[in-house]
């Protein structure tokens, strides 16, 4: 199947994710980086994490990026491709290296850990509108981006602005704010992230990063007031849970109806398998009249927190593509996050779709009683028996 109205356009997929992935080195034992004698090699990158999670959940996914013409670039492309992700539009840079980073194991009580990045001047930081296959990027029902890419270089920011700009035929754009203060040069980061988020259709943001970036302290409703434009806004509240605001309100919340061409209507059509229409015709939302849904997070025996936010986004997007109701979209996000939280790396084997669907269908009491530990995704149990106390 090819995208409508374009010649020689790459085959349409469910989701395209664009961004940098790096080879990650995890310590073989606890301790400071200065003391750890050896590391295990894996991969990490917000957008590729989402791509791998979605592919593992059965979706057609493409990852677009640049890597060095080196062994680490080979490892990234081969590993991400092994998840079933289309990597044919990843380009090699013969003059720049693949990014790397090292980290220690997080302390379970404080989540404190050391991270050492070696990504300055990386191949991915040289992505531009001209050297990325933009047609391949736009040939998805959903395009998933993150604020990390915008921080890599001026050229990457220009690319992000091009991909989030209103235009006919633009896919539904999903954006994870992913505020990383250490990546930004100068004070412009928060302003840029707000600009990009306001141009997207579906936005993920944590209450902690909204406070750090924008000084918002009033919880999900205050964040919605700052970001009324996205048709779907997902506010992550850490171990408490997550809240979704969706739709464009015109009057009271109970009278909400997505209008034809609105971002909310496009989101609904994507969930039902439709092709999103062009953005730019949505009216501003009034947050006090916008419907919201909250779902508590699961009780999890945490091994490491890195990658959990990406896994949540993958679970939420997977359920959105399947047209599931908002409660189940949130629960699938929590379940995918729980899979990553109970493993040491950025990527985890998700539960089978049937297993996840059964858990997501639990009543509120049973959902609240679930406790998930390492290996839970491999135990395809009946929901009433799945790690309940």
TALINBEL-V463488 format. One record per helix or strand of 3 or more residues. SS is the DSSP state (@ for helix, = for strand). FROM is the first residue (numbers start at 1). LEN is the number of residues. If there is no record, write none. Layout:
# TALINBEL-V463488
ss=(SS,SS)
from=(FROM,FROM)
len=(LEN,LEN)
This chain:
# TALINBEL-V463488
ss=(=,=,=,@,=,=,@,=,=,=,@,@,=,@,@,=,@,@,=,@,@,=,@,=,@,@,@,=,@,@,@,@,=,@,@)
from=(13,22,39,46,61,66,71,91,100,115,124,134,140,147,154,172,181,189,202,207,220,232,238,241,253,263,287,292,308,326,353,364,370,376,383)
len=(6,6,6,11,4,3,12,3,4,4,3,5,7,6,11,5,3,10,5,8,7,5,3,6,3,9,3,5,14,16,8,6,3,3,3)
